[in-house]
Amino acid sequence: MKISSKDKQKLKGFAHSIKHSVIIGKEGLSQNSINKIIKILEDKELIKIKFNSFKEEKDSLAKEIETSCNAVIVGQIGNILILFKQNPDIDKRKYII
């Protein structure tokens, strides 16, 4: 899924007011974490992920999360990753891009 830079800016604006949904801690990125991210993306479409640990590897972990969840990285600010995956059901979409 490709998103234009204009749409990414719009999604960043929406993400500004939401709290992080997932925290990557000392256990790192496990399959359980990925499953949790996928489930939350299905419900919310736009989420924030906070890196409490593995801050040096956050760029590579972000790419791994993006491909594993079939989502799009909207932005990365400090230790926070903003991730988006549009719901395939048009009636359940929260963000129209």
Backbone as CSV, one residue per row, in Angstrom:
resi,resn,N_x,N_y,N_z,CA_x,CA_y,CA_z,C_x,C_y,C_z
1,MET,0.840,-1.179,0.000,0.000,0.000,0.000,0.886,1.244,0.000
2,LYS,0.659,2.116,-0.941,1.414,3.364,-1.035,0.542,4.504,-0.520
3,ILE,1.166,5.414,0.185,0.479,6.596,0.691,1.288,7.818,0.275
4,SER,0.598,8.829,-0.221,1.289,10.050,-0.631,1.783,10.811,0.598
5,SER,2.730,11.703,0.389,3.265,12.479,1.506,2.197,13.392,2.098
6,LYS,1.277,13.845,1.283,0.176,14.680,1.770,-0.722,13.879,2.716
7,ASP,-1.026,12.631,2.342,-1.838,11.771,3.203,-1.096,11.410,4.488
8,LYS,0.226,11.218,4.385,1.019,10.927,5.585,0.957,12.097,6.558
9,GLN,1.033,13.316,6.041,0.942,14.497,6.900,-0.408,14.559,7.589
10,LYS,-1.467,14.229,6.845,-2.810,14.231,7.409,-2.923,13.182,8.522
11,LEU,-2.377,11.994,8.279,-2.420,10.931,9.285,-1.579,11.280,10.511
12,LYS,-0.444,11.951,10.310,0.366,12.398,11.446,-0.423,13.354,12.323
13,GLY,-1.216,14.202,11.696,-2.070,15.114,12.444,-3.095,14.372,13.275
14,PHE,-3.698,13.329,12.698,-4.651,12.511,13.450,-3.955,11.775,14.593
15,ALA,-2.733,11.317,14.347,-1.997,10.539,15.347,-1.525,11.387,16.521
16,HIS,-1.471,12.678,16.317,-0.965,13.565,17.369,-1.738,13.399,18.683
17,SER,-3.020,13.178,18.593,-3.849,13.124,19.801,-4.044,11.721,20.370
18,ILE,-3.522,10.686,19.708,-3.720,9.333,20.238,-2.521,8.898,21.079
19,LYS,-2.780,8.025,22.031,-1.727,7.475,22.895,-1.131,6.230,22.232
20,HIS,0.087,5.874,22.668,0.710,4.673,22.099,-0.091,3.435,22.520
21,SER,-0.199,2.493,21.590,-0.982,1.282,21.811,-0.127,0.102,22.225
22,VAL,1.124,0.096,21.771,2.032,-1.030,22.024,3.371,-0.468,22.475
23,ILE,3.983,-1.158,23.424,5.320,-0.792,23.888,6.257,-1.953,23.599
24,ILE,7.355,-1.648,22.916,8.396,-2.649,22.678,9.395,-2.504,23.820
25,GLY,9.410,-3.496,24.695,10.254,-3.441,25.880,11.465,-4.342,25.781
26,LYS,11.913,-4.808,26.935,13.158,-5.585,26.980,13.048,-6.942,26.299
27,GLU,11.821,-7.431,26.075,11.659,-8.708,25.378,11.849,-8.549,23.868
28,GLY,11.788,-7.325,23.380,11.993,-7.067,21.965,10.737,-7.324,21.153
29,LEU,10.928,-7.524,19.890,9.823,-7.751,18.971,9.593,-9.251,18.834
30,SER,8.577,-9.746,19.509,8.255,-11.166,19.455,7.054,-11.385,18.543
31,GLN,6.763,-12.619,18.245,5.593,-12.939,17.427,4.322,-12.507,18.145
32,ASN,4.338,-12.597,19.465,3.200,-12.149,20.260,2.973,-10.646,20.081
33,SER,4.045,-9.870,20.054,3.942,-8.423,19.841,3.380,-8.124,18.456
34,ILE,3.848,-8.841,17.453,3.371,-8.626,16.085,1.886,-8.960,15.981
35,ASN,1.472,-10.071,16.602,0.058,-10.440,16.580,-0.797,-9.372,17.262
36,LYS,-0.289,-8.823,18.353,-0.999,-7.762,19.068,-1.128,-6.515,18.192
37,ILE,-0.058,-6.151,17.496,-0.073,-4.985,16.603,-1.077,-5.194,15.478
38,ILE,-1.095,-6.379,14.891,-2.036,-6.680,13.801,-3.476,-6.548,14.285
39,LYS,-3.754,-7.089,15.460,-5.117,-7.024,16.010,-5.537,-5.579,16.273
40,ILE,-4.647,-4.784,16.847,-4.977,-3.388,17.140,-5.148,-2.603,15.839
41,LEU,-4.321,-2.879,14.830,-4.456,-2.204,13.535,-5.806,-2.509,12.885
42,GLU,-6.292,-3.738,13.048,-7.602,-4.094,12.497,-8.705,-3.243,13.111
43,ASP,-8.578,-2.943,14.404,-9.597,-2.167,15.102,-9.439,-0.666,14.895
44,LYS,-8.207,-0.181,14.975,-7.986,1.264,15.013,-7.442,1.877,13.729
45,GLU,-6.787,1.112,12.895,-6.158,1.544,11.633,-4.895,2.387,11.837
46,LEU,-4.889,3.278,12.795,-3.759,4.171,13.024,-3.307,4.011,14.474
47,ILE,-2.046,3.599,14.668,-1.558,3.375,16.032,-0.155,3.959,16.200
48,LYS,0.207,4.089,17.466,1.569,4.474,17.826,2.205,3.320,18.583
49,ILE,3.477,3.099,18.299,4.260,2.078,18.984,5.444,2.778,19.632
50,LYS,5.636,2.540,20.922,6.723,3.175,21.654,7.838,2.167,21.901
51,PHE,9.067,2.602,21.661,10.242,1.768,21.916,10.841,2.186,23.253
52,ASN,10.650,1.364,24.296,11.293,1.611,25.587,12.690,1.008,25.610
53,SER,12.862,-0.065,24.884,14.160,-0.729,24.740,14.442,-0.859,23.250
54,PHE,15.639,-1.315,22.918,16.048,-1.515,21.520,15.952,-0.215,20.721
55,LYS,16.277,0.887,21.360,16.173,2.193,20.709,17.163,2.328,19.557
56,GLU,18.304,1.667,19.653,19.295,1.740,18.593,18.838,0.964,17.353
57,GLU,18.057,-0.082,17.563,17.586,-0.927,16.465,16.192,-0.543,15.984
58,LYS,15.655,0.578,16.443,14.260,0.910,16.142,13.988,1.062,14.645
59,ASP,14.960,1.526,13.868,14.737,1.671,12.427,14.559,0.312,11.757
60,SER,15.409,-0.638,12.093,15.275,-1.972,11.496,14.039,-2.691,12.029
61,LEU,13.725,-2.493,13.308,12.520,-3.100,13.871,11.264,-2.495,13.249
62,ALA,11.296,-1.202,12.961,10.154,-0.540,12.330,9.874,-1.143,10.960
63,LYS,10.926,-1.380,10.186,10.767,-2.006,8.862,10.219,-3.428,8.984
64,GLU,10.693,-4.147,9.999,10.211,-5.504,10.227,8.733,-5.506,10.606
65,ILE,8.328,-4.551,11.443,6.921,-4.424,11.830,6.079,-4.079,10.607
66,GLU,6.576,-3.159,9.791,5.844,-2.722,8.597,5.572,-3.897,7.658
67,THR,6.581,-4.708,7.396,6.395,-5.835,6.480,5.585,-6.963,7.121
68,SER,5.802,-7.232,8.399,5.083,-8.310,9.078,3.588,-8.022,9.188
69,CYS,3.242,-6.759,9.373,1.840,-6.375,9.573,1.181,-5.890,8.292
70,ASN,1.941,-5.841,7.204,1.434,-5.338,5.928,0.823,-3.949,6.106
71,ALA,1.540,-3.095,6.811,1.094,-1.738,7.114,2.072,-0.738,6.503
72,VAL,1.833,0.547,6.773,2.675,1.614,6.252,3.170,2.466,7.416
73,ILE,4.457,2.761,7.404,5.011,3.674,8.399,4.648,5.089,7.979
74,VAL,3.895,5.766,8.842,3.485,7.145,8.566,4.578,8.106,9.010
75,GLY,5.200,7.782,10.141,6.259,8.630,10.646,6.938,8.004,11.843
76,GLN,8.058,8.588,12.193,8.813,8.131,13.345,9.366,9.367,14.030
77,ILE,8.904,9.609,15.245,9.313,10.786,15.996,9.956,10.303,17.291
78,GLY,11.253,10.495,17.397,11.961,10.009,18.587,11.849,8.508,18.688
79,ASN,11.293,8.036,19.798,11.130,6.599,20.024,9.706,6.130,19.769
80,ILE,8.936,6.916,19.021,7.550,6.591,18.704,7.425,6.334,17.204
81,LEU,6.804,5.213,16.874,6.541,4.837,15.490,5.045,4.978,15.236
82,ILE,4.669,5.651,14.143,3.266,5.794,13.764,3.017,4.873,12.585
83,LEU,2.033,3.987,12.745,1.768,2.938,11.766,0.308,3.007,11.318
84,PHE,0.077,2.766,10.023,-1.273,2.824,9.468,-1.536,1.620,8.576
85,LYS,-2.740,1.060,8.726,-3.205,0.001,7.828,-4.700,0.210,7.627
86,GLN,-5.068,0.527,6.399,-6.467,0.815,6.112,-7.298,-0.454,6.156
87,ASN,-8.465,-0.350,6.771,-9.383,-1.472,6.876,-9.947,-1.791,5.492
88,PRO,-9.926,-3.070,5.083,-10.460,-3.408,3.764,-11.972,-3.209,3.659
89,ASP,-12.683,-3.259,4.792,-14.122,-3.039,4.814,-14.395,-1.533,4.830
90,ILE,-14.964,-1.023,3.758,-15.182,0.421,3.607,-16.042,0.979,4.730
91,ASP,-17.008,0.235,5.193,-17.905,0.709,6.253,-17.203,0.866,7.597
92,LYS,-16.114,0.149,7.818,-15.401,0.180,9.096,-14.206,1.131,9.101
93,ARG,-13.958,1.805,7.994,-12.806,2.715,7.920,-13.025,3.939,8.778
94,LYS,-11.977,4.295,9.501,-12.008,5.479,10.357,-11.335,6.668,9.685
95,TYR,-10.372,6.397,8.804,-9.603,7.437,8.132,-9.725,7.250,6.629
96,ILE,-10.223,8.259,5.957,-10.382,8.202,4.506,-9.194,8.928,3.866
97,ILE,-8.406,8.182,3.122,-7.266,8.781,2.421,-7.336,8.446,0.953
